[in-house]
Amino acid sequence: MNKKWQYKTNQNEEETEKIVKRFNLNKTLAQIMVNRGITVDTAEVFLNPKRNDFYNPFEMPDMEQAVDRIIKAINSNEKVTIYGDYDVDGITSSTVLKKFLKDRGLDCGVYIPNRIDEGYGLNIEAIEKIKEDNYTLIITVDCGITSIKEVEYAKKIGIDVIVTDHHEPGDIIPNTIAVIDCKRKDSKYQFRELCGVGVAFKLTQAISQRLKLDEKEYLKYLDIVSIGTIADIVPLVDENRVITKLGLKLVECTKNVGLDAIIKTAGYKKVNSISIAFGVAPRINASGRIGSAYTALNLLLDNDKEKAIKIAEELNSLNLKRQEEEKQIFDEAINQIEENGLSNDSIIVLKGKNWHAGIIGIVASRITELYYKPSILISFDDENGIGKGSRKKYTWI
């Protein structure tokens, strides 16, 4: 199918002209900015973001309570674990928070569930393992907003929980010390499109301000924050724009040994949002899809250059394997659609034997993009006949 681009007409010629004159921009670019809701008053931050353009982190819901509890944990040297996710957003969130807290003297553990065996988010078995290891505080990153029962269970067995997330909450939010999520209905924060690592970054900013640390103590992780922000495909406007613009400057001269190794082994000479989205992010994601997310996490945490190159090469291999399996599944899916006339269905539902459960989500996205319809892909295991599925919604713009 061929895409037909329809261009939005200029709704505010006067505002466009103001931006053209003040910033000496091409009119087409200025018109695009206006069409995206940028005004002459907000254009400066969009075009030339600075470190003082970040919003006050304490305007986020429950930030005060979270900071109080974490500082208590630092002062008493508690056993704290960060509970993350297996995608780039979750891995970078875990990296940033662990590194920041380690600098504060709190060497946290990190728990990332296995995509295939455990699935996304908090689960009871994981919480029991964390309890067995004598942890007293869990800080979630990029997950937790819908984990009502799991948070209650953690409290019941004596573990405090701080939730940091960016996903849409349900009608009920977890009943715990702090639930930091800009999408909460009662949130008054000025921007609601931060990704998981963006929220984790705001937490480090808040702790830094409370402890009266130099701002470089949290700004130095913007390279990693920008990777997760770009990879999670959130709108790169407002505070996300500040994160990515400043963060990409740090990526170019990154001091993170693992990130530097990924960029070098990927062969990219120019660092920008494209090389991050199509070079760095897929390699980090590959570890969580068909390997272990800890591989990418440990790479971003390690300071051994030789070891980092070896792990980065391993991620390259995993990504190549992912690409091969993705192509196979995609080809089989297209054959099903064409042979059975499924392109006429309102929802495209496909099934296959032993399709990799960590890859069918990517293929579902490609099917939806190709046919402009919601898609569901289900992988059946030969051994037990149980199906695991992934869906992709289609949103009309």
N, C-alpha and C positions, 0 to 999 in steps of 0.2 A: 504494500500500500504506500502511496505517495502522500507526504504531508503537505497540506496547504496552509501557508502562513498568512494570518490575517493581522494586520498592523492596527493597533489602537490609535484612533485619531487624537490629536492634541486637545485635551480638555481645558487647558489653561495657558493660552498663548502669552498672557502678560507675565505669568510666573516663569515661563520658559525664557523670555527675553531678559528678565532680571538675572537669572542664573548665567546666561550667555555673557552679559555685560560684566557682572561682578567677577566671574571666574575665567573669563576669556575662553569659553568652551565652544565646541562645534554645536550648532543648533540641534542637530539630530540627537546627540548625546544628552543635551539638556532636556530635550523633549522626553526621552526615555526616562530620565531621572524624575521628571514631573509626573509622568504616567505611573511611576512606581511610588508615588506619594512623597517624594523628596521636594522640599521647598527651598527657597533661597536662604532661609534661616537654618535649615538642617543640612544643607549641601556641604558646608565646611567640614563637618564631622565625617560625612560620607567620603569626601575627596581626600581630606588630610587629617585622619584620626590621630589623636594624641593620647598619651597614657592618662591624662586627667579627664578623658572623656568617658571613663567607666562610671557607672552609676554606683550609688551608695549601697554596698552589699547588705547592710542592715535593714534596708527597705524590703528585703525578701522575707516571706513568711517563716517564722520560727528560727531565724538566723541567730538571734540573741541566745535562745535556749541551746542551740547546737554548739555555739562557740563556748558558752559556759561549761557544757558537759565535756567538750574536748579538752579545754584547758585544765579541767579537773583531772582528766585522764593523764594529761602530760605531767602535771604536778605530782601525781601519785604513781606514775609509771605503770599504768594498767596494761593489761593485755587487750589490745584492740585489733580487730580485723576489718579490713575493707572488703565488702562484698560487691563484686563487679559483674560485668557482662562480657561475653566472648567476642563482641565485635570491636571495631576500632574505637568507637566512642567509649565503650566500657573499659577497654585495655588502657587507653590514654588517661581516662579518669582515674583508674587505679594507680597508674604510674605517677601522675601529678600529685595526688593526695599522699601516697606513700612517701615519695621523695620529700615533699614539704614537711610532713610530720616527723620523718627521720631527722631532718635538720633541726627540729625542735626537741630532739632527744627521745622521740617515741617511735620505736621501730615496729611498725604494724605488720601483721600478717595480711595476706591477700587470698581471698577465696573466689575463684571463678568457676561456675558450674560447667559441666560438660554439656555441649550443645545436644548431643544425641541421647545421652543417658539421663540427663537431668532437665534439660530444657532451660527456658529463660526464667530468670528471677529467683527469689528466695524459695527454698523448699525445706520441709521439715527435717529430712535426713541430713542435709548440709548443716542446719542449725544444731542438730545433735552432735555432729562431728566437731563443730566449733566449740560447743559446750565441753566436750571431752578434752579439748585442748586448753581448757580453763580461760577462755576469753570472756571478758565481762562487758564488752561494748562492740557492737557491729555498726559500721557506717556503710550504708549502701551507696553505690554510685551508678547512675544510669538504670536504676531499677528500684522497686520497692513500693511505688505509689499505690499499687493494687494488691499488695501482699498483706491483707487484713489479718487472716488467720495465722499466717506465718509469724508476723510481728507479735501477735498475742501469745503464740506458743513460746517465742523467745523470751518474752517478759515472764511467762509462767515458770520457766526454768532458770530465771535469774540473769538474763542477758538484756542489757539496755540496747535500744536500737535508735539510730539517727538515720532518717531516710533523706537522701538527696536524689532527685529524679527530674526528668523533664517531660515525661509522658502525661497524657491526659488522665486525671484522676476519675474515679467512679463517684457515685453519690456519697460514699463514705471514704474517708482517708484513714490510714492507720492511726490507732490510738497509742501514741508513743511520745517520747521527749520532744522530738522535732521532726517536722516533715517539710523539707525545703523543696518547693516546686512552684515555678512561676505560673504554672497553669492551674493552680488551685483557684477555686471560685472566689475566695476571699483575698487573693493576692492583689496588692497595690503596687507591685513592682512595675517599673515603666516599660519593661520589655519582656515578652513571654516566649520568645523563640530560641532561647539558649538550648544547646544540646546538653547531654550529661556531663561532659568534661567542662563545659562552660559553667554549669552550676557548681561543680567541684572547685573550679578556679575561683568563683565568687566566695566559696567557703574559705579558701586559703587567704583571700584578700581580707575577709572579715577577721580572721584569726590574727593576721598580721597587724591590722589596725588596732585590735584590742591589746596586743602585746607591744604596740608601738615599735614595730620592726620597720626597717628601711623597706620601701616599696619594691626594691629589686628582689626581695625574698620571695615574692609571689610572681612578679613580672618575668623572672628568669625562666619560668616554665611555659611562657606563651608559645614557644615553638611546638611543644607537645600539644598544647591546648588547640592551636590552630589546625594541627593534623586531624584531631578528632572532630573539630567543627566542620572542616571541609568534607571529611569523609561521611559525616552523618547527613549531608545534604539539607541542612537547615538554611533558611534565607540568609544570605550574606549581607544583611543590612543592619543598621543601628549598632548595638553592642557586638553582634557577631562580626560586623564589618571592622570594628576596632580590633577585635581579637585576631582576625585573619591578616589584616594589613600589618599590624605590629608583629604578629607571630611569624609571618613569612620572612620578615627581615632577620629574625633570629634563626630561622631554619637555614638560611644561606650561610650562616657562620655558627651553626649549632655546636654546643659543647656536649650534647647527648651523643655518646659514642655509638649507641645502637642505631639511632636515627641516621647518623652520618653513614654508618655501614649500609643501611638499607638504600639510601640515596645513591651511594657509590656502586653497589652491586646491581642496582636497577639500571644504571647507565645514563641517568639523567644529568645533563650538564647545567641546565637552567631550572631553577627551583621556582615554581609558581603553583597556582591552584590546580592547573591541569596535571602537572607531574605528581602532585600529591594525590589527586583524585584517581588517576589512572596508573600510577606507579607505586607510590608508597602504601596507600590505603589497601589495595588488593592483596599485597604481600602480608600485611598485618592481619587482614581478615582471613587469609588462607589458613593461618594457624588455628583459628577458632572454628573454621568450617570443616576441614578435613584432617586436622592434627590436634594439637593442644594449645589453647590460648596462652598457656603459661610460657610457651616458646617465645612468642612475641613480647609478652610482658617482661620476661627475664632479659630479653635483648635490650629493651628500653631502660631497664634498671641497672644493667651491668656496665662496668667501666673498663673492662678488659678488651682492648682493641682487636687482638687476634681472635679471641673467642667471639666477639661481635661479628666479625667478618664471616666466620663459620656458620653462625646462627642465621645471618642474613642470607647466605647462600642456601641454607636449608629452607628458608622462607621462599626463596626463588623457586626451588624445586617443588615445594608444596603448591605454589601459585600456578606453575606449569601443569601440575597434575590436576588442579582445580579447573583450569581452562580446558583440558582434554575431556574431563568428565562432564563439564558443562556443555561442551559441543555435542557430545554423544547424547545427552539427555535432550538437548534442544532439537537435534535432528530427529530423534524418535518422537518427540512431542509434535513437531511440524508434520511428520508423516501421519500421525493419528488424526490431526486436524483435517488434513487434506483428504485422507482416505475415507473418513467418516462424515465429511461435510460439517464439521463442528464450528466452522467460522460463522455459521448462521445462528448459532445458539446465543442467547443473551448472556450466559456465563459459560466460559470454556473450562470444562472439567476433564482432566487427563490423569491416567494412571500408568505406572510402569513398575517392573520388577527390579528391586534392588537399586533404584535411583538413589543417589546419595542424598540423605536427608538434609545435609548441610549445604546442598547446592540447588535443590529444587526451588528455593525462594528466588534465586537469581534468575532462573529460567522462567519462573512465573512472571517476574517483572518484564522480561523480554517479550513474552507472549502478549501480555497486556499492552505493552508499548507498540507491538506490531499490529494487533487486531483492534485496539481501542476498546477492549472489553475486560471485565474482571476475569481472573483466571484462578483455578485451583489445581495444583499438582499433588498427586498422592503417590508415595512410594510404598510398595508392598515388599515385605521381607519374605523370602522363600522359606525360611526356617519356621516362622511362627504365623505367617499370614497376616500379621498386624500392619496396618497402613499408617504412615505418618504423612501429614499434608502441610502445604504452605499455600497461602493465598495472596493475591495482589489485587487491591481495589483499583478501579478506574475513576478518576475524578474529572468531571467536565469543567473546563476553564471558560 
